[in-house]
């Protein structure tokens, strides 16, 4: 019976599983970090007929759309108590 344990790799078997799971978690966290860094805000407007346009917040139209959206959120949001 002692000979069986000598053929097993050094270390605990659960460590291999733990290492694999933690590496997947690290990869997922890195993916989310990269996505968060590359994602830029924009305002998208759609017209009837299916035509649409995206505006960056640096443009004059984008700035006006972001301000209007912020005011709508303030008006529609919960009332302070």
OpenMM code with the backbone's topology and positions (N, CA, C; nanometers):
from openmm import Vec3, app, unit

residues = "UNK UNK UNK UNK UNK UNK UNK UNK UNK UNK UNK UNK UNK UNK UNK UNK UNK UNK UNK UNK UNK UNK UNK UNK UNK UNK UNK UNK UNK UNK UNK UNK UNK UNK UNK UNK UNK UNK UNK UNK UNK UNK UNK UNK UNK UNK UNK UNK UNK UNK UNK UNK UNK UNK UNK UNK UNK UNK UNK UNK UNK UNK UNK UNK UNK UNK UNK UNK UNK UNK UNK UNK UNK UNK UNK UNK UNK UNK UNK UNK UNK".split()
positions = [
    Vec3(0.0816, -0.1198, 0.0000),
    Vec3(0.0000, 0.0000, 0.0000),
    Vec3(0.0858, 0.1260, 0.0000),
    Vec3(0.2002, 0.1225, 0.0638),
    Vec3(0.2871, 0.2393, 0.0701),
    Vec3(0.3454, 0.2711, -0.0667),
    Vec3(0.3593, 0.1712, -0.1543),
    Vec3(0.4150, 0.1927, -0.2871),
    Vec3(0.3258, 0.2777, -0.3763),
    Vec3(0.1963, 0.2749, -0.3539),
    Vec3(0.1023, 0.3544, -0.4346),
    Vec3(0.1265, 0.5033, -0.4110),
    Vec3(0.1465, 0.5426, -0.2883),
    Vec3(0.1636, 0.6838, -0.2552),
    Vec3(0.2965, 0.7396, -0.3052),
    Vec3(0.3938, 0.6529, -0.3265),
    Vec3(0.5222, 0.6997, -0.3779),
    Vec3(0.5129, 0.7384, -0.5247),
    Vec3(0.4179, 0.6848, -0.5981),
    Vec3(0.4055, 0.7155, -0.7406),
    Vec3(0.3256, 0.8430, -0.7659),
    Vec3(0.2555, 0.8938, -0.6654),
    Vec3(0.1785, 1.0171, -0.6823),
    Vec3(0.2732, 1.1363, -0.6878),
    Vec3(0.2367, 1.2399, -0.7620),
    Vec3(0.3222, 1.3587, -0.7668),
    Vec3(0.3289, 1.4251, -0.6298),
    Vec3(0.4369, 1.4980, -0.6087),
    Vec3(0.4568, 1.5658, -0.4812),
    Vec3(0.3532, 1.6764, -0.4684),
    Vec3(0.2972, 1.6909, -0.3514),
    Vec3(0.1974, 1.7946, -0.3286),
    Vec3(0.0583, 1.7353, -0.3165),
    Vec3(-0.0329, 1.8183, -0.2862),
    Vec3(-0.1710, 1.7753, -0.2677),
    Vec3(-0.2474, 1.7834, -0.4007),
    Vec3(-0.3357, 1.6885, -0.4296),
    Vec3(-0.4089, 1.6901, -0.5568),
    Vec3(-0.4998, 1.8127, -0.5724),
    Vec3(-0.5526, 1.8646, -0.4632),
    Vec3(-0.6434, 1.9790, -0.4733),
    Vec3(-0.5699, 2.1061, -0.5165),
    Vec3(-0.4387, 2.1100, -0.4981),
    Vec3(-0.3625, 2.2295, -0.5368),
    Vec3(-0.3613, 2.2498, -0.6873),
    Vec3(-0.3617, 2.1424, -0.7627),
    Vec3(-0.3660, 2.1539, -0.9093),
    Vec3(-0.4991, 2.2148, -0.9525),
    Vec3(-0.6072, 2.1703, -0.8908),
    Vec3(-0.7398, 2.2251, -0.9245),
    Vec3(-0.7482, 2.3706, -0.8800),
    Vec3(-0.6994, 2.3998, -0.7610),
    Vec3(-0.7007, 2.5367, -0.7105),
    Vec3(-0.6194, 2.6298, -0.8001),
    Vec3(-0.5052, 2.5814, -0.8468),
    Vec3(-0.4206, 2.6610, -0.9356),
    Vec3(-0.4922, 2.6899, -1.0672),
    Vec3(-0.5590, 2.5914, -1.1220),
    Vec3(-0.6302, 2.6089, -1.2487),
    Vec3(-0.7454, 2.7073, -1.2332),
    Vec3(-0.8236, 2.6939, -1.1264),
    Vec3(-0.9369, 2.7838, -1.1032),
    Vec3(-0.8888, 2.9263, -1.0806),
    Vec3(-0.7823, 2.9432, -1.0034),
    Vec3(-0.7328, 3.0781, -0.9775),
    Vec3(-0.6762, 3.1414, -1.1045),
    Vec3(-0.6171, 3.0611, -1.1934),
    Vec3(-0.5662, 3.1179, -1.3185),
    Vec3(-0.6819, 3.1631, -1.4064),
    Vec3(-0.7927, 3.0881, -1.4095),
    Vec3(-0.9113, 3.1311, -1.4847),
    Vec3(-0.9670, 3.2602, -1.4265),
    Vec3(-0.9707, 3.2717, -1.2943),
    Vec3(-1.0213, 3.3927, -1.2295),
    Vec3(-0.9317, 3.5121, -1.2609),
    Vec3(-0.8005, 3.4918, -1.2614),
    Vec3(-0.7076, 3.5999, -1.2964),
    Vec3(-0.7279, 3.6457, -1.4400),
    Vec3(-0.7482, 3.5497, -1.5309),
    Vec3(-0.7721, 3.5845, -1.6706),
    Vec3(-0.9003, 3.6644, -1.6867),
    Vec3(-1.0059, 3.6235, -1.6175),
    Vec3(-1.1338, 3.6948, -1.6258),
    Vec3(-1.1212, 3.8358, -1.5702),
    Vec3(-1.0504, 3.8527, -1.4602),
    Vec3(-1.0311, 3.9859, -1.4018),
    Vec3(-0.9521, 4.0757, -1.4962),
    Vec3(-0.8505, 4.0215, -1.5608),
    Vec3(-0.7716, 4.1001, -1.6562),
    Vec3(-0.8570, 4.1409, -1.7764),
    Vec3(-0.9418, 4.0502, -1.8237),
    Vec3(-1.0295, 4.0826, -1.9353),
    Vec3(-1.1226, 4.1978, -1.8991),
    Vec3(-1.1824, 4.1923, -1.7814),
    Vec3(-1.2729, 4.2987, -1.7386),
    Vec3(-1.1993, 4.4306, -1.7207),
    Vec3(-1.0770, 4.4256, -1.6692),
    Vec3(-0.9973, 4.5474, -1.6546),
    Vec3(-0.9680, 4.6108, -1.7904),
    Vec3(-0.9267, 4.5283, -1.8874),
    Vec3(-0.8984, 4.5813, -2.0212),
    Vec3(-1.0238, 4.6386, -2.0846),
    Vec3(-1.1354, 4.5717, -2.0676),
    Vec3(-1.2608, 4.6189, -2.1261),
    Vec3(-1.3016, 4.7524, -2.0649),
    Vec3(-1.2850, 4.7660, -1.9344),
    Vec3(-1.3222, 4.8889, -1.8662),
    Vec3(-1.2330, 5.0044, -1.9113),
    Vec3(-1.1054, 4.9786, -1.9372),
    Vec3(-1.0133, 5.0837, -1.9791),
    Vec3(-1.0392, 5.1301, -2.1220),
    Vec3(-1.0809, 5.0395, -2.2090),
    Vec3(-1.0998, 5.0755, -2.3498),
    Vec3(-1.2393, 5.1276, -2.3792),
    Vec3(-1.3324, 5.1077, -2.2894),
    Vec3(-1.4707, 5.1492, -2.3144),
    Vec3(-1.4823, 5.3005, -2.2965),
    Vec3(-1.5362, 5.3680, -2.3958),
    Vec3(-1.5531, 5.5127, -2.3924),
    Vec3(-1.7019, 5.5466, -2.3968),
    Vec3(-1.7461, 5.6484, -2.3229),
    Vec3(-1.8879, 5.6867, -2.3275),
    Vec3(-1.9226, 5.7508, -2.4619),
    Vec3(-2.0467, 5.7338, -2.5018),
    Vec3(-2.0967, 5.7958, -2.6233),
    Vec3(-2.2471, 5.8075, -2.6131),
    Vec3(-2.3021, 5.8941, -2.6936),
    Vec3(-2.4486, 5.9084, -2.7001),
    Vec3(-2.4912, 5.8640, -2.8394),
    Vec3(-2.5888, 5.7775, -2.8463),
    Vec3(-2.6380, 5.7275, -2.9748),
    Vec3(-2.7807, 5.7772, -2.9945),
    Vec3(-2.8074, 5.8331, -3.1111),
    Vec3(-2.9392, 5.8865, -3.1449),
    Vec3(-2.9911, 5.8108, -3.2658),
    Vec3(-3.1194, 5.7706, -3.2592),
    Vec3(-3.1833, 5.6996, -3.3700),
    Vec3(-3.2977, 5.7831, -3.4248),
    Vec3(-3.3106, 5.7885, -3.5552),
    Vec3(-3.4208, 5.8567, -3.6211),
    Vec3(-3.5154, 5.7540, -3.6782),
    Vec3(-3.6374, 5.7979, -3.7096),
    Vec3(-3.7314, 5.7057, -3.7738),
    Vec3(-3.6734, 5.6665, -3.9089),
    Vec3(-3.6944, 5.5442, -3.9473),
    Vec3(-3.6348, 5.4933, -4.0693),
    Vec3(-3.5101, 5.4113, -4.0419),
    Vec3(-3.4639, 5.4086, -3.9146),
    Vec3(-3.3521, 5.3235, -3.8772),
    Vec3(-3.2151, 5.3878, -3.8851),
    Vec3(-3.2056, 5.5136, -3.9258),
    Vec3(-3.0748, 5.5790, -3.9311),
    Vec3(-3.0336, 5.6193, -3.7899),
    Vec3(-2.9069, 5.6044, -3.7589),
    Vec3(-2.8580, 5.6402, -3.6269),
    Vec3(-2.7200, 5.7014, -3.6339),
    Vec3(-2.6812, 5.7681, -3.5271),
    Vec3(-2.5486, 5.8290, -3.5192),
    Vec3(-2.4999, 5.8242, -3.3749),
    Vec3(-2.3681, 5.8106, -3.3585),
    Vec3(-2.3049, 5.8111, -3.2266),
    Vec3(-2.2249, 5.9396, -3.2108),
    Vec3(-2.2333, 5.9988, -3.0923),
    Vec3(-2.1628, 6.1245, -3.0651),
    Vec3(-2.0737, 6.1059, -2.9435),
    Vec3(-1.9481, 6.1421, -2.9577),
    Vec3(-1.8527, 6.1366, -2.8459),
    Vec3(-1.8780, 6.2555, -2.7540),
    Vec3(-1.8473, 6.2449, -2.6247),
    Vec3(-1.8718, 6.3559, -2.5325),
    Vec3(-1.7833, 6.4781, -2.5593),
    Vec3(-1.6786, 6.4630, -2.6397),
    Vec3(-1.5910, 6.5764, -2.6696),
    Vec3(-1.6507, 6.6713, -2.7738),
    Vec3(-1.7492, 6.6218, -2.8508),
    Vec3(-1.8097, 6.7064, -2.9528),
    Vec3(-1.9162, 6.7953, -2.8900),
    Vec3(-1.9514, 6.9020, -2.9598),
    Vec3(-2.0530, 6.9945, -2.9080),
    Vec3(-2.1891, 6.9252, -2.8955),
    Vec3(-2.2262, 6.8477, -2.9967),
    Vec3(-2.3540, 6.7751, -2.9925),
    Vec3(-2.3535, 6.6708, -2.8816),
    Vec3(-2.2439, 6.5983, -2.8683),
    Vec3(-2.2333, 6.4975, -2.7626),
    Vec3(-2.2432, 6.5593, -2.6243),
    Vec3(-2.1768, 6.6723, -2.6041),
    Vec3(-2.1826, 6.7411, -2.4747),
    Vec3(-2.3258, 6.7824, -2.4418),
    Vec3(-2.3983, 6.8365, -2.5420),
    Vec3(-2.5376, 6.8775, -2.5207),
    Vec3(-2.6255, 6.7568, -2.4887),
    Vec3(-2.6030, 6.6448, -2.5572),
    Vec3(-2.6817, 6.5239, -2.5300),
    Vec3(-2.6542, 6.4701, -2.3902),
    Vec3(-2.5274, 6.4698, -2.3474),
    Vec3(-2.4937, 6.4213, -2.2137),
    Vec3(-2.5551, 6.5104, -2.1058),
    Vec3(-2.5536, 6.6413, -2.1256),
    Vec3(-2.6147, 6.7324, -2.0277),
    Vec3(-2.7656, 6.7111, -2.0198),
    Vec3(-2.8299, 6.6948, -2.1358),
    Vec3(-2.9752, 6.6711, -2.1376),
    Vec3(-3.0089, 6.5384, -2.0696),
    Vec3(-2.9289, 6.4365, -2.0942),
    Vec3(-2.9530, 6.3064, -2.0308),
    Vec3(-2.9345, 6.3156, -1.8791),
    Vec3(-2.8337, 6.3891, -1.8342),
    Vec3(-2.8115, 6.4051, -1.6898),
    Vec3(-2.9291, 6.4763, -1.6245),
    Vec3(-2.9834, 6.5785, -1.6928),
    Vec3(-3.1004, 6.6485, -1.6381),
    Vec3(-3.2218, 6.5573, -1.6326),
    Vec3(-3.2418, 6.4741, -1.7359),
    Vec3(-3.3538, 6.3795, -1.7340),
    Vec3(-3.3400, 6.2789, -1.6208),
    Vec3(-3.2201, 6.2318, -1.5979),
    Vec3(-3.1977, 6.1365, -1.4885),
    Vec3(-3.2255, 6.2023, -1.3541),
    Vec3(-3.1842, 6.3279, -1.3381),
    Vec3(-3.2101, 6.3996, -1.2124),
    Vec3(-3.3603, 6.4184, -1.1911),
    Vec3(-3.4329, 6.4520, -1.2962),
    Vec3(-3.5774, 6.4733, -1.2829),
    Vec3(-3.6502, 6.3431, -1.2565),
    Vec3(-3.6124, 6.2365, -1.3255),
    Vec3(-3.6828, 6.1096, -1.3134),
    Vec3(-3.6372, 6.0275, -1.1931),
    Vec3(-3.5251, 6.0640, -1.1324),
    Vec3(-3.4704, 5.9868, -1.0217),
    Vec3(-3.5552, 5.9987, -0.8964),
    Vec3(-3.5186, 5.9220, -0.7943),
    Vec3(-3.5942, 5.9269, -0.6687),
    Vec3(-3.5828, 6.0641, -0.6035),
    Vec3(-3.6892, 6.1055, -0.5424),
    Vec3(-3.6932, 6.2359, -0.4737),
    Vec3(-3.6148, 6.2270, -0.3426),
    Vec3(-3.5345, 6.3285, -0.3097),
    Vec3(-3.4613, 6.3260, -0.1826),
    Vec3(-3.5580, 6.3347, -0.0655),
    Vec3(-3.5230, 6.2671, 0.0420),
    Vec3(-3.6118, 6.2645, 0.1591),
    Vec3(-3.5736, 6.3683, 0.2595),
] * unit.nanometer
topology = app.Topology()
chain = topology.addChain("A")
for resn in residues:
    res = topology.addResidue(resn, chain)
    for name in ("N", "CA", "C"):
        topology.addAtom(name, app.Element.getBySymbol(name[0]), res)
